[in-house]
């Protein structure tokens, strides 16, 4: 009589299987690796009998152990190869990250440098009142970002604020340049607070630099040169007669 599967129970990566046969009565309970509940009865019975045979046959057990060892060694080599690949990828990633960090640092330095140049050019042109046209003022102040509500600014920073009440006179736009003199957190303050005699101008927080058209040069009045006479006045010379001494007659 052939063996029959009496019980199958999966628990913690093992399937506990019980097989039996009546003639002669034989009863085996073994643990098989993995979840074997989906396997056919024939396959499970064969696996249990092979395990029993290995337990009873030392030679077979050694062969299976060697096979298992070779399998484990192959898996170990595969794992080591994958580890080496991972380490190489990690090294490549670190090298790329280093290059990226250096590029970011360089770009940041360039950005800071150009920012300082823009800061100096804009402030010099606007504060120095050397701008001839309102359109140039507009182009310059658009180089400076609009103030952001909630952002904290440092002393000497430049910001721009839209002034909807500003009346354009020469296409200068409604964005006004503001120079900060001390640390300041912008909370939507209007340009008027920074204008002359404004609340924040008076307390030294900052000052607004609006576009001011250059005054036309007033005509120069040149006084006429005094006339110079070219006629010479000549005073006649009077010749006095020379005195003659006459000797008395002897």
Order of alpha helices (4+ residues) and beta strands (2+ residues): beta-beta-beta-alpha-alpha-alpha-beta-beta-beta-beta-alpha-beta
